[in-house]
Amino acid sequence: HATAVRRQLVAWLNAAVVEGSLDAWDFEGTPGVTEEGAPDAAVSFITLAPGPFEPGRAHLTLRIAREEAQGVPALVAVRDSPGATPPEVLVPRATGLAARYLHTVDGERTWTEAWRSSAQLPEAIELRIFGDSIPPILRLPVFVVTRSGA
């Protein structure tokens, strides 16, 4: 299951696109920290990869759900649309999510903890999932070079 989760995250991020939306960000990565100091990022994007929701295009948000599942936190994927399905639990007992985005500024590549755009994807994305009770393979960073970085 853990390997399948990694593959799904990579597939979704590899197939991320920006469509030039005027009413919302096509890709939005926001950092955060809980009161307890756990990383609490959220990554929202449009992907063309199939997943548990439907084949093809979906607008997803990856985040740690702290209020669902009787107080047991989990990494979830939420499909953002009217009449959406319930969140898909990807990593039960995940307690934190950190994300970084690679981009070029004045000819120099740099990492940032936030990315918001409807015109361009970051060149690469790194996700880190935290939790004492998660499988070791999920503790390794998920690193994806996007279409913009290829």
Residue pairs with C-beta under 8 A, 6 or more apart in sequence:
1 135
2 91
2 134
2 135
2 137
2 138
3 137
5 90
5 91
5 138
6 137
6 138
6 142
8 51
8 52
8 90
9 62
9 90
9 127
9 142
10 142
10 144
11 49
11 50
11 51
12 45
12 47
12 49
12 51
12 60
12 77
13 45
13 47
13 125
13 127
13 142
13 144
13 146
14 49
14 144
14 146
15 47
15 48
15 49
16 27
16 45
16 46
16 47
16 121
16 125
16 146
16 147
17 26
17 46
17 47
17 48
17 121
17 147
18 26
18 27
18 46
18 117
18 118
18 119
18 120
18 121
19 26
19 46
19 118
20 26
20 118
20 119
21 118
22 118
24 118
25 44
25 116
25 117
25 118
26 45
26 46
26 117
26 118
27 44
27 45
27 46
27 115
27 116
27 117
27 118
27 121
27 122
28 42
28 43
28 44
28 45
28 115
28 116
29 41
29 42
29 43
29 44
29 99
29 101
29 113
29 114
29 115
29 116
29 122
29 125
30 41
30 42
30 114
30 116
31 39
31 40
31 41
31 98
31 99
31 113
31 114
32 39
32 40
32 41
32 42
33 39
33 40
34 40
34 66
34 96
38 64
38 95
38 96
38 130
39 96
39 97
39 98
39 128
39 130
40 63
40 64
40 96
40 97
41 63
41 97
41 98
41 99
41 113
42 61
42 62
42 63
42 97
43 61
43 62
43 63
43 97
43 99
43 125
43 127
44 59
44 60
44 61
44 62
44 80
45 59
45 60
46 57
46 58
46 59
46 60
47 57
47 58
47 59
47 60
48 56
48 57
50 56
51 58
51 60
51 77
51 88
52 77
52 88
53 60
53 77
53 79
53 85
53 88
58 79
58 81
59 79
59 80
59 81
60 77
60 78
60 79
60 80
61 77
61 78
61 80
62 75
62 76
62 77
62 90
62 97
62 127
63 75
63 76
63 78
63 97
64 73
64 74
64 75
64 76
64 94
64 95
64 96
64 97
65 73
65 74
65 75
65 76
65 87
65 89
66 73
68 74
68 76
68 87
69 89
69 92
72 92
72 93
73 93
73 94
73 95
73 131
74 89
74 90
74 91
74 92
74 93
74 94
75 89
75 90
75 91
75 94
75 97
75 129
76 87
76 88
76 89
76 90
77 87
77 88
77 90
78 84
78 87
78 88
79 85
79 88
91 129
91 131
91 134
91 138
93 131
93 132
93 133
93 134
94 129
94 130
94 131
94 134
94 138
95 130
95 131
95 132
96 128
96 129
96 130
96 131
97 127
97 128
97 129
97 130
98 113
98 127
98 128
98 130
99 113
99 125
99 126
99 127
99 128
100 111
100 112
100 113
100 125
100 126
101 111
101 112
101 113
101 114
101 115
101 122
101 124
101 125
101 126
102 109
102 110
102 111
102 122
102 123
102 124
102 125
102 126
102 149
103 109
103 110
103 112
103 115
103 122
103 123
104 110
104 123
109 123
111 126
115 122
120 148
121 146
121 147
121 148
121 149
122 146
122 148
122 149
123 145
123 146
123 148
123 149
124 143
124 144
124 145
124 146
124 149
125 143
125 144
125 146
126 141
126 142
126 143
126 144
127 141
127 142
127 143
128 141
128 142
129 138
129 139
129 142
130 139
131 138
